[in-house]
Amino acid sequence: EAAAEAAAAGAQTKKLESPEELLDRVNTFIFDCDGVIWRGDAVIDRVPEVLDYLRSKGKRLFFVTNNSTKSREGYLGKFTGLGLPVEAEEIFSSSFAAAAYLEEINFKSTGKKVYVIGEVGIQEELDLIGVPHIGGPQDKDKQPNMKSGGMVEHDHDVGAVIVGFDRYVNYYKIQYAQLCINENPGCLFIATNLDAVTHLTDAQEWAGNGSMVGAIRGCTGREPIVVGKPSPLMIDYIVNKYNVQRKEICMVGDRLDTDILFGQNNGLSTVLTLSGVTTEEKLFGPKNSISPDYYVPSIAEFLPH
C-alpha cells in the first residue's frame, strides 16, 4: 500500500520544463535557505541571478528557515555577507516565529519569563518584543549537582520553554527545562522545529533540533507547540500582513517533510529543489508519499532557458 501511495506521489510530480508555467501564476515565492539559496556558507550556483530576475518580474520574495540559531538581524548579516541583497522583513527564521507566537498569545502580559534551550537567535528575537528570558548560551557550561541530596533550583516564574537547535545542549539544560514544564503550572513547551538532521557543515548530516526536542518530550510526556515549518504560523503571518492569496504563493524547498508539506498544508504551489537534502531517488522512492507540484535540479531552472 505504501509503495502504491509512493508511486502515485511520484506520478503527480513533474520536472519543471519551462519557468513560465510557474511565473505566470505565482506572484510570491517563499524560499527555504539552506540547500536552496546556500549550502553551509557557499551560495548555490546562479542564485543571485535568479533572485534579481524574479524581482525584475515584480515577484515578492520571502526567505523562511527553520534554523533558529540566528535572529532575522543575524540572517540579514549572512545574506549581505554572501552578496545577496535582502530586506530584514523578507526573512522569517523560526526564532522570529517563536517570538511572533508569544506576541500572538500576549505572553508578555503574564509577566513570566522564557527558558531557552537554543542560541542567540532566539534571545535576540525575545529582546525585540520585550520578553525576559534565561538559559541559552549562558548555561552551556553548567553542570547539575548530582551527589546525594543534590538538585537543580529552577525559576518558578518561567511560563514557557523554547527549544531550538543548540550546539551546547547538556544535561543541566534538559533537567532545567523538565522542571519548568513539569512543575510550573501552565508552562508552555515550544519547539522552533522538529528537523531530524541539519547541515552544520557540508561534509555530513548532523543531528537536528528534533534530537533536542525529543529529549524534552521524553522527560515531560508533552507534545510541543511547533512554530517553524511545517506549522502554518509563518504562512498565516505572511498572508495576513501582506494580503496575498495562497494560490498565488509558491513554496520552494529541499525537504519533503517540512518545506513541501508546509506548502501543501497551506494551499501553496510547491517546488522541490534537488540542491539540498533530497535526491531524485528519495523523491520517487517507495517510502515517500509527499508529492511536490514540480521538482528542479536547482532554482537556476527559474531563469529563462
Secondary structure, 3 states (H helix, E strand, C coil): CHHHHHHHHHHHCEECCCCHHHHCCCCEEEECCECCCEECCEECCCHHHHHHHHHHCCCEEEEEECCCCCCHHHHHHHHHHCCCCCCHHHEEEHHHHHHHHHHHCCHHHHCCEEEEECCHHHHHHHHHCCCCEEEHHHHCCCCCCCCCCCCCCCCCCEEEEEECCCCCCCHHHHHHHHHHHHHCCCCEEEECCCCCEECCCCCCCEECHHHHHHHHHHHHCCCCEECCCCCCHHHHHHHHHHCCCHHHEEEEECCHHHHHHHHHHCCCEEEEECCCCCCHHHHCCCCCCCCCCEEECCHHHHCCC
